[in-house]
Amino acid sequence: MTPFTLTNTQSRRVFLDRHALSDTPGGPAHGDALLDLITRLGFVQLDSINTVARAHDLILFTRKPRYRPKNLRNLYERDRSLFEHWTHDAAVIPASFYPYWHLRRERDSARLRERWSEWRRDGFEAKFQPVLDQIREQGPCCSGDVGEGEKRGSGGWWDWHPSKTALEYLWRSGALQVVKREGFQKYYDLTERVLDTRTIGNAPDTEETVDWCCREALDRLGFATHGELAAFWDHISPAEAKDWCISSLASGRIVQVHVTDVDGSTRPAYAWPTLPDDPSLEQVPTSRLRVLSPFDPALRDRKRAERLFGFAYRIEIFVPEPKRTYGYYVFPLMEGDRIVGRVDMKAHRADDVLRVRALWPERKVRWGKGRQAAFEAELDRVIKLAGVSQIAFDDGWLRTAL
């Protein structure tokens, strides 16, 4: 059977549909509607940087402009519809997925003991029981509440005191859950007090977990290599995903397709057999211009975004200012199925203003009056999330594409 070939336009349409970026943004942004969106995406990455809004808030706002941060907090802290753990980074995840993190917790348990011992985080294992006893007696604790008398370092991830290390280990390995954040600081409680016993005990085996990870990743990517399937949740190895793909291809469960990239080249990938008839192939994405978070799910895989959209992006937070190409925290701009620019902007809340420092249209993108009007309309929406009421443009804000 000749593999089905997706044109670049079709590839983008499928990709954007799976990332909830095809439809015009709107609809309810709280309760079940918000949980449904997060379930559709799989997870939402958490990030503490707040130049305009935190990454998780902007990710959800981009798709549902009525969204406000309290809506996510309600799901997470009040309803317990979400739990926090790791995928490729810290994330909030639908609570219904919790059993499939059993393998991740097991593997983290072994890996972190070895790694943190090598990093000379001496004495953290001896703090397990004291930390658990303190939480059992006193309720949820943060790192500042535990380890009385222990030497405090700089607070960086490389310099945790033993009880802080114990907290993180017990969370990553499953004995604790993160139940809230205050000022982005995590508070931990006993898993048995947060989740029901059926959820905790309903742990699938490795084979079931690999199957779930690959199926659910393929649903959310539309098409993927085995490496992309493994990287989506970051639970399983590329070898495990490759074996799943080989077996599923042999049984007819999945098919091979050819994906056309922006440069006209094609590459093989796996997809469900229904992909050639998928409605998203004919769906023209909304033309509304939108600001994306640098950590948006559609951009998480930088290489895939570059192949599909011709958009090369690098976060420059850790790049010394004189060496930055664009800026400290630059937001991509999406319009239809194209990324048309990137903007360096920051909310100055004490001055009640969103300041646009610089905007670079992508190559071959003309920044005319219509696009500028669409950009300003999006900024008018963004300031509601940013918590300011005015917009200011620095001199020379519109730059030539590099």
C-alpha positions in Angstrom: 0.0 0.0 0.0 1.4 3.4 -1.1 1.8 5.7 1.9 -0.6 8.6 2.0 1.3 12.0 1.4 0.3 15.1 3.4 1.0 18.3 1.7 2.6 21.0 3.8 -0.8 22.8 4.0 -2.5 19.6 5.1 0.3 18.9 7.6 -0.1 22.3 9.2 -3.9 21.9 9.4 -3.7 18.6 11.1 -1.1 19.9 13.5 -3.0 23.0 14.4 -6.3 21.1 14.8 -4.6 18.7 17.3 -3.3 21.7 19.2 -6.7 23.4 19.4 -5.4 26.3 17.3 -7.7 25.9 14.2 -11.0 27.2 15.6 -11.7 30.8 16.4 -10.8 31.3 20.0 -13.8 31.5 22.4 -16.3 29.7 24.5 -16.4 29.0 28.2 -13.0 29.0 30.0 -13.8 27.4 33.3 -14.9 24.1 34.9 -15.5 21.2 32.5 -14.9 23.3 29.4 -11.4 24.2 30.6 -10.7 20.7 31.7 -11.8 19.4 28.3 -9.3 21.7 26.6 -6.4 20.6 28.9 -7.4 17.0 28.2 -7.4 17.6 24.5 -3.9 19.1 24.8 -2.8 16.4 27.2 -1.1 18.7 29.7 -0.1 22.3 30.1 3.5 23.2 31.0 4.0 25.3 34.0 6.5 28.2 34.0 7.2 30.9 36.6 8.3 33.8 34.3 5.7 36.5 34.1 6.8 39.1 31.7 3.2 39.3 30.3 1.6 36.3 31.8 2.8 32.9 33.0 3.2 30.3 30.2 0.4 28.1 31.4 -2.0 31.0 31.6 -1.1 32.3 28.1 -1.4 28.8 26.6 -5.0 28.6 27.8 -5.9 32.2 27.1 -4.7 31.9 23.5 -7.4 29.3 22.9 -10.0 30.7 25.3 -9.8 34.5 25.7 -12.3 34.4 28.6 -9.7 32.5 30.6 -8.3 33.9 33.8 -5.7 32.3 36.1 -8.3 31.7 38.9 -10.0 29.2 36.5 -7.0 27.0 36.5 -6.4 27.3 40.2 -10.0 26.2 40.8 -9.5 23.0 38.8 -6.1 22.3 40.4 -6.6 23.3 44.0 -10.3 23.1 44.6 -11.7 20.5 42.3 -8.6 18.2 42.2 -9.4 17.7 38.5 -5.7 18.1 37.7 -2.5 16.9 39.3 1.1 18.2 38.9 4.0 16.1 37.7 6.5 16.0 35.0 6.3 15.4 31.2 9.3 17.0 29.5 8.9 19.7 32.2 6.7 20.5 35.2 3.0 20.4 34.0 -0.6 20.2 35.2 -2.2 17.0 33.9 -5.8 15.7 34.0 -6.3 13.6 37.2 -7.8 10.8 35.1 -4.3 10.2 33.6 -2.8 9.7 37.1 -2.5 5.9 36.9 -0.4 6.2 33.8 2.2 8.2 35.7 3.0 5.1 37.8 5.8 4.0 35.4 7.2 7.6 35.4 7.2 7.7 39.2 9.0 4.3 39.4 11.6 5.3 36.9 12.1 8.8 38.5 12.5 7.1 41.9 15.5 5.0 40.8 17.0 7.7 38.5 16.8 10.6 41.0 18.3 8.6 43.9 21.3 8.0 41.8 21.5 11.4 40.2 21.0 13.4 43.4 23.5 11.3 45.3 26.1 12.0 42.5 25.3 15.7 43.0 26.2 15.3 46.6 22.8 16.2 48.0 23.9 14.3 51.1 21.5 13.2 53.7 18.2 13.7 51.8 17.1 10.1 52.2 17.3 10.3 56.0 14.8 13.1 55.8 12.0 11.0 54.1 10.3 9.9 57.3 10.6 13.2 59.2 9.1 15.1 56.3 6.3 12.6 55.9 5.6 12.7 59.6 5.6 16.5 59.7 3.1 16.7 56.8 0.9 14.1 58.4 0.7 16.0 61.6 0.7 19.6 60.3 -0.9 19.4 56.9 0.5 20.8 53.5 4.0 22.2 53.7 6.4 24.1 51.5 10.2 23.8 51.4 10.5 26.7 53.9 8.4 24.8 56.4 10.7 21.7 56.6 14.3 21.1 57.6 14.5 23.4 60.6 18.2 24.1 61.4 19.4 22.8 58.0 21.8 25.1 56.2 20.0 27.0 53.5 21.7 27.7 50.2 20.9 30.1 47.4 17.6 28.4 46.7 18.6 27.3 43.2 17.8 23.7 42.1 21.5 22.8 42.5 21.6 24.0 46.1 18.6 22.5 47.9 18.8 21.7 51.6 18.2 17.9 52.5 14.6 18.3 53.5 13.8 20.3 50.3 15.4 17.5 48.3 13.4 14.9 50.2 10.1 16.8 49.5 10.9 16.9 45.7 11.9 13.2 45.7 8.8 12.1 47.6 6.6 14.1 45.2 8.3 12.8 42.0 8.2 9.2 43.3 4.6 9.3 44.4 4.3 9.6 48.2 3.4 13.3 48.0 1.3 15.5 45.8 1.6 19.2 45.0 -1.7 20.6 46.1 -1.2 24.3 45.5 1.2 27.0 44.6 1.6 30.4 46.4 3.8 32.8 44.6 4.8 29.8 42.5 6.1 28.0 45.6 4.8 24.4 45.8 2.9 23.0 48.8 2.9 19.3 49.3 0.5 16.9 51.0 0.2 13.1 51.4 -1.0 11.4 48.2 -3.4 9.3 50.3 -5.1 12.5 51.5 -5.4 14.0 48.0 -6.4 11.1 45.7 -8.8 8.3 46.3 -7.4 4.8 46.9 -8.8 3.5 43.6 -6.9 6.1 41.6 -3.7 5.4 43.6 -3.9 1.7 43.3 -5.0 1.4 39.7 -1.5 1.2 38.2 -1.1 -0.3 34.7 1.9 -2.4 33.9 4.7 -1.3 31.6 3.2 -2.8 28.4 -0.2 -1.0 29.1 1.6 2.2 29.8 3.7 2.1 26.6 0.5 1.4 24.7 -1.3 4.3 26.3 1.5 6.7 25.9 1.9 6.0 22.2 -1.9 6.0 21.4 -2.5 9.2 23.3 0.5 10.9 21.9 -0.5 10.0 18.3 -4.0 11.3 19.0 -2.5 14.7 20.0 0.1 14.9 17.3 -1.9 13.7 14.3 1.3 12.1 12.8 4.6 11.3 14.4 7.9 9.4 14.4 8.5 6.9 17.1 10.9 9.5 18.7 8.2 12.1 18.7 5.8 9.7 20.3 8.3 8.9 23.1 9.1 12.6 23.7 5.4 13.7 24.0 4.9 12.5 27.5 8.6 11.8 28.1 7.7 8.6 30.1 8.9 5.9 27.8 12.1 5.4 25.8 12.4 5.8 22.0 13.2 2.1 21.8 9.9 1.2 23.6 8.0 3.6 21.2 9.8 2.1 18.2 8.8 -1.5 19.2 5.2 -0.3 19.6 5.2 1.3 16.1 6.7 -1.8 14.5 4.1 -4.0 16.2 1.2 -1.7 15.5 2.2 -1.2 11.8 2.5 -5.0 11.3 -1.0 -5.5 12.7 -2.5 -2.7 10.6 -3.3 -0.6 13.7 -1.3 2.3 12.3 0.0 3.2 8.9 2.9 5.1 7.4 2.4 8.5 5.9 4.7 11.0 4.2 4.7 14.5 5.7 5.7 17.4 3.5 7.7 20.1 5.2 7.8 23.8 4.3 10.9 23.3 2.1 9.0 20.7 0.0 10.9 17.7 1.3 9.0 14.8 2.7 9.6 12.6 5.7 8.0 9.3 7.0 5.8 9.3 10.0 3.1 7.1 11.6 -0.6 7.9 11.7 -4.0 6.3 12.3 -5.5 4.7 9.2 -8.3 7.3 9.3 -6.0 10.2 8.7 -6.7 10.5 4.9 -10.3 11.1 5.7 -9.8 13.4 8.7 -11.9 16.5 8.5 -9.0 18.7 9.6 -7.3 18.2 6.2 -9.9 20.5 4.7 -10.4 22.9 7.7 -9.0 26.4 7.0 -7.6 27.6 10.4 -8.9 30.9 11.8 -7.2 34.0 10.4 -7.2 35.7 13.8 -3.7 36.9 14.8 -2.7 35.4 18.2 0.2 35.8 20.6 1.7 32.4 21.6 3.7 31.5 24.6 7.2 30.3 23.9 6.2 27.2 25.7 3.0 26.6 23.7 2.4 22.9 22.9 2.6 23.8 19.2 6.1 25.0 19.7 7.4 22.6 22.3 9.1 20.5 19.6 11.2 23.3 18.1 12.5 21.1 15.2 8.9 20.0 14.2 7.8 23.7 14.3 10.7 24.6 12.1 10.1 21.9 9.6 6.3 22.6 9.3 6.3 26.4 9.6 9.9 27.4 8.7 10.0 29.1 12.2 13.3 28.8 14.0 12.9 29.7 17.6 15.3 29.8 20.6 14.4 31.0 24.1 17.1 33.5 25.0 16.5 33.8 28.8 19.9 32.3 29.6 21.8 34.2 26.7 23.8 37.2 27.9 21.9 40.4 26.7 24.6 41.5 24.3 24.5 38.2 22.5 20.7 37.9 22.1 19.3 37.9 18.6 15.9 39.1 19.7 15.2 39.5 23.4 14.9 38.0 26.8 11.4 36.6 26.4 10.0 36.9 22.9 6.5 35.8 21.9 5.7 34.2 18.5 2.7 35.6 16.5 0.5 33.2 14.7 -2.0 34.1 11.9 -4.0 31.4 10.2 -1.5 28.6 9.6 1.5 30.8 9.5 3.8 32.3 12.2 4.2 35.8 11.0 6.4 37.5 13.6 7.8 37.6 17.1 7.4 40.4 19.6 9.4 41.4 22.6 7.0 43.0 25.2 6.6 43.3 28.9 3.8 44.3 31.3 4.9 47.0 33.6 2.1 46.6 36.2 3.2 49.5 38.5 2.8 51.8 35.5 -0.3 50.0 34.2 1.2 49.6 30.7 2.1 46.8 28.3 5.3 48.0 26.6 6.1 46.7 23.2 9.9 46.9 22.8 10.3 45.4 19.4 8.5 43.3 16.8 10.2 41.4 13.9 8.0 40.2 11.0 9.1 36.9 9.7 10.8 36.9 6.3 8.5 37.6 3.4 5.8 38.8 5.7 4.6 42.3 4.9 3.5 44.3 8.0 0.8 46.5 6.5 -2.1 48.4 8.1 -4.4 45.3 8.2 -1.9 43.2 10.0 -1.1 46.0 12.4 -4.8 46.4 13.2 -5.1 42.7 13.9 -2.0 42.9 16.1 -3.3 45.8 18.1 -6.7 44.0 18.5 -4.8 41.0 20.0 -2.9 43.3 22.4 -6.2 44.7 23.5 -7.2 41.2 24.5 -3.8 40.3 26.0 -3.7 43.3 28.4 -6.8 41.9 30.2 -4.8 38.8 31.1 -1.6 40.8 31.8 -3.5 43.0 34.3 -2.8 46.4 32.7 -5.0 48.8 30.8 -2.6 50.6 28.4 -0.3 49.8 25.5 2.8 51.7 24.6 5.2 51.2 21.7 8.9 52.0 22.1 10.6 54.1 19.4 11.7 51.9 16.5 9.6 49.0 17.7 9.0 47.6 14.2 12.2 45.9 13.1 13.3 44.2 9.9 13.4 40.4 9.9 16.9 39.2 10.6 
